[in-house]
């Protein structure tokens, strides 16, 4: 099995990668198209030079790596906005495609703490909705996972015909071998964790500068949320 987990930034995506990576039957890949995206787009992200230096920038070579099996399974953490026009997508046809979503108010508040004034393009909701329309797949909400990690992971595993493994609920604190070099900037909280964080509280307020971004992102999130996996059954 090859799982392609598609998520925007500041979601539960790294914790989900650690969850599947804690299984003895899965290898994991961390945003394999990130360096190719930076090289092609010219986006000025934190640690850009280090990312370009340490990771593959040729999207065709990345696609070949994504088409290979794991040991015996492979979990890939992907971001839809990394898949620029012309980047190969044929490898995804044989994957179990899962779309991880989170309310855009939570994404914006978390992103702004790391990178000032996120745009709609930065948070990836439009790209995620378009990708879902293109390739289909399952949808799961990170808020639901945090509220009931075992129940939601059992339900997800059942939906993709994969045996649930209790190892998915815990992992050792600290960096993981599959981390991209960008982990030094983005993964501080998850490196301190040993499992999924507790349930989320009320939606945060976004600042006035981000209100327009939130308004534009909400319809994409709502469309995806209407199709999400709702529970462990």
C-alpha positions as CSV (number, residue, x, y, z in Angstrom):
1,X,0.0,0.0,0.0
2,X,1.1,3.5,-0.8
3,X,-0.7,6.3,1.1
4,X,-0.6,9.8,-0.2
5,X,-1.8,12.1,2.6
6,X,-2.6,15.5,1.2
7,X,-2.7,18.4,3.6
8,X,-2.2,22.1,3.8
9,X,0.4,23.6,6.2
10,X,-0.2,23.9,10.0
11,X,-2.4,20.9,10.1
12,X,-1.9,17.6,11.9
13,X,0.2,16.4,9.0
14,X,3.5,15.8,10.8
15,X,1.8,14.0,13.7
16,X,0.0,11.8,11.2
17,X,3.3,11.0,9.5
18,X,4.8,10.1,12.9
19,X,1.7,8.0,13.6
20,X,2.0,5.9,10.5
21,X,5.8,5.9,10.8
22,X,5.5,4.4,14.2
23,X,4.1,1.2,12.6
24,X,6.7,-1.5,11.9
25,X,5.2,-2.0,8.4
26,X,5.4,1.5,7.1
27,X,8.2,3.7,5.7
28,X,7.5,7.5,5.6
29,X,8.3,10.4,3.3
30,X,8.1,14.0,4.3
31,X,6.9,16.5,1.6
32,X,9.0,15.1,-1.1
33,X,8.0,17.7,-3.7
34,X,8.8,20.7,-1.4
35,X,12.3,21.5,-2.8
36,X,11.0,21.1,-6.3
37,X,8.2,23.5,-5.6
38,X,10.6,26.1,-4.1
39,X,13.0,25.7,-7.0
40,X,10.2,26.1,-9.7
41,X,8.1,28.8,-7.9
42,X,10.9,30.9,-6.4
43,X,8.9,31.1,-3.2
44,X,10.9,32.6,-0.4
45,X,10.2,30.2,2.5
46,X,12.1,29.9,5.8
47,X,15.3,27.8,5.3
48,X,14.9,27.9,1.5
49,X,18.6,27.6,0.7
50,X,19.0,24.6,3.0
51,X,16.0,22.9,1.6
52,X,17.3,23.3,-2.0
53,X,20.7,22.1,-0.9
54,X,19.6,18.9,0.9
55,X,16.5,17.8,-1.1
56,X,15.7,16.7,-4.7
57,X,14.6,19.6,-6.9
58,X,13.8,17.6,-10.0
59,X,10.0,16.8,-9.9
60,X,10.4,13.8,-12.3
61,X,13.0,12.2,-9.9
62,X,10.7,12.8,-7.0
63,X,7.8,11.2,-8.8
64,X,9.8,8.1,-9.4
65,X,10.6,7.8,-5.7
66,X,6.9,8.2,-4.9
67,X,6.0,5.4,-7.2
68,X,8.1,2.9,-5.3
69,X,6.7,0.6,-2.6
70,X,7.6,0.9,1.0
71,X,8.6,-1.8,3.5
72,X,6.0,-3.2,2.8
73,X,3.9,0.0,2.9
74,X,4.7,3.7,2.2
75,X,3.2,6.8,3.8
76,X,3.8,10.0,2.0
77,X,3.0,13.5,3.5
78,X,2.2,15.8,0.6
79,X,1.0,19.4,0.2
80,X,-1.4,20.1,-2.7
81,X,0.1,23.6,-3.3
82,X,3.5,21.9,-3.9
83,X,2.1,20.3,-7.1
84,X,2.7,23.0,-9.6
85,X,1.4,22.8,-13.2
86,X,3.6,20.3,-15.1
87,X,4.6,18.3,-12.1
88,X,4.0,14.6,-12.7
89,X,0.9,13.2,-11.0
90,X,0.6,9.8,-12.6
91,X,2.2,8.1,-9.6
92,X,-0.8,9.1,-7.4
93,X,-3.2,7.0,-9.5
94,X,-2.2,3.8,-7.6
95,X,-2.1,5.4,-4.2
96,X,-4.7,5.5,-1.4
97,X,-5.3,9.2,-1.5
98,X,-6.4,10.8,1.7
99,X,-7.1,14.5,2.2
100,X,-6.4,15.9,5.7
101,X,-8.3,19.2,6.4
102,X,-8.5,21.7,9.2
103,X,-10.6,24.8,9.7
104,X,-8.9,27.7,8.0
105,X,-9.1,30.0,11.1
106,X,-6.9,27.5,12.9
107,X,-4.5,27.2,10.0
108,X,-4.1,30.9,9.6
109,X,-3.6,31.5,13.3
110,X,-0.9,28.8,13.5
111,X,0.8,29.8,10.2
112,X,1.0,33.4,11.2
113,X,2.9,32.5,14.3
114,X,5.7,31.1,12.1
115,X,5.4,33.1,8.9
116,X,3.9,36.6,8.8
117,X,0.7,37.4,6.9
118,X,-0.2,34.1,5.1
119,X,-2.0,34.4,1.8
120,X,-4.7,32.1,0.3
121,X,-1.9,30.5,-1.8
122,X,0.2,29.8,1.3
123,X,-2.5,27.9,3.1
124,X,-3.4,25.7,0.2
125,X,-7.2,25.4,0.5
126,X,-8.0,26.2,-3.1
127,X,-5.3,23.8,-4.3
128,X,-6.5,21.0,-2.0
129,X,-10.1,21.4,-3.2
130,X,-9.0,21.3,-6.8
131,X,-6.9,18.2,-6.2
132,X,-9.7,16.4,-4.5
133,X,-12.0,17.1,-7.5
134,X,-9.2,15.7,-9.7
135,X,-8.2,12.5,-7.9
136,X,-10.9,11.9,-5.3
137,X,-10.1,9.9,-2.2
138,X,-11.0,10.0,1.5
139,X,-11.3,13.2,3.6
140,X,-10.5,13.3,7.3
141,X,-10.5,16.4,9.6
142,X,-7.6,16.9,12.1
143,X,-10.0,18.3,14.7
144,X,-11.9,15.0,14.7
145,X,-8.6,13.1,15.1
146,X,-7.5,15.2,18.0
147,X,-10.9,14.7,19.7
148,X,-10.8,10.9,19.3
149,X,-7.4,9.7,18.0
150,X,-8.0,6.0,18.4
151,X,-11.5,6.0,17.1
152,X,-10.8,8.1,14.1
153,X,-7.6,6.2,13.2
154,X,-9.5,2.9,13.6
155,X,-12.2,4.3,11.3
156,X,-9.6,5.5,8.7
157,X,-7.7,2.1,8.7
158,X,-11.0,0.3,8.2
159,X,-11.9,2.6,5.3
160,X,-8.7,1.8,3.5
161,X,-8.6,-1.9,4.4
162,X,-5.6,-1.6,6.7
163,X,-5.4,-3.3,10.1
164,X,-5.2,-0.8,12.9
165,X,-2.0,-0.9,14.9
166,X,-2.0,0.6,18.5
167,X,1.5,1.8,17.8
168,X,0.0,4.6,15.8
169,X,-1.1,6.3,19.0
170,X,2.4,6.9,20.4
171,X,5.9,7.8,19.2
172,X,9.1,8.9,20.8
173,X,9.8,12.5,21.4
174,X,12.3,14.2,19.2
175,X,13.2,14.3,15.5
176,X,12.5,11.4,13.2
177,X,14.7,10.1,10.4
178,X,12.1,10.9,7.7
179,X,12.0,14.6,8.7
180,X,12.8,17.1,6.0
181,X,15.6,19.6,6.8
182,X,12.8,22.2,7.4
183,X,11.8,20.4,10.6
184,X,14.2,22.7,12.5
185,X,11.9,25.7,11.8
186,X,8.4,24.1,11.7
187,X,8.4,20.9,13.9
188,X,9.2,22.2,17.4
189,X,5.9,21.3,18.9
190,X,5.6,17.9,17.4
191,X,9.1,17.0,18.4
192,X,8.1,17.7,22.0
193,X,5.1,15.4,21.6
194,X,4.7,11.6,22.1
195,X,1.2,11.4,20.8
196,X,-1.7,13.4,19.4
197,X,-2.5,16.7,21.2
198,X,-5.7,17.0,23.1
199,X,-9.0,18.2,21.6
200,X,-9.0,21.7,20.1
201,X,-10.9,24.5,21.8
202,X,-13.0,27.3,20.2
203,X,-11.9,28.7,16.9
204,X,-9.3,31.4,17.2
205,X,-9.8,35.0,16.1
206,X,-7.7,36.0,13.1
207,X,-6.3,39.5,12.7
208,X,-7.9,42.1,10.4
209,X,-5.3,41.5,7.8
210,X,-6.2,37.8,7.5
211,X,-10.0,38.2,7.5
212,X,-10.2,38.3,3.7
213,X,-8.0,35.2,3.4
214,X,-10.3,33.4,5.9
215,X,-13.4,34.4,3.9
216,X,-11.9,33.1,0.7
217,X,-10.7,29.8,2.2
218,X,-13.9,28.9,4.0
219,X,-15.9,27.7,0.9
220,X,-13.2,25.3,0.0
221,X,-13.0,23.9,3.5
222,X,-16.8,23.6,3.7
223,X,-17.0,21.7,0.5
224,X,-14.4,19.2,1.7
225,X,-15.8,19.0,5.2
226,X,-19.2,17.9,3.9
227,X,-17.5,14.8,2.5
228,X,-15.3,13.9,5.4
229,X,-15.1,10.6,7.3
230,X,-17.3,11.3,10.4
231,X,-16.3,8.6,12.9
232,X,-14.9,5.2,13.7
233,X,-17.8,3.2,12.3
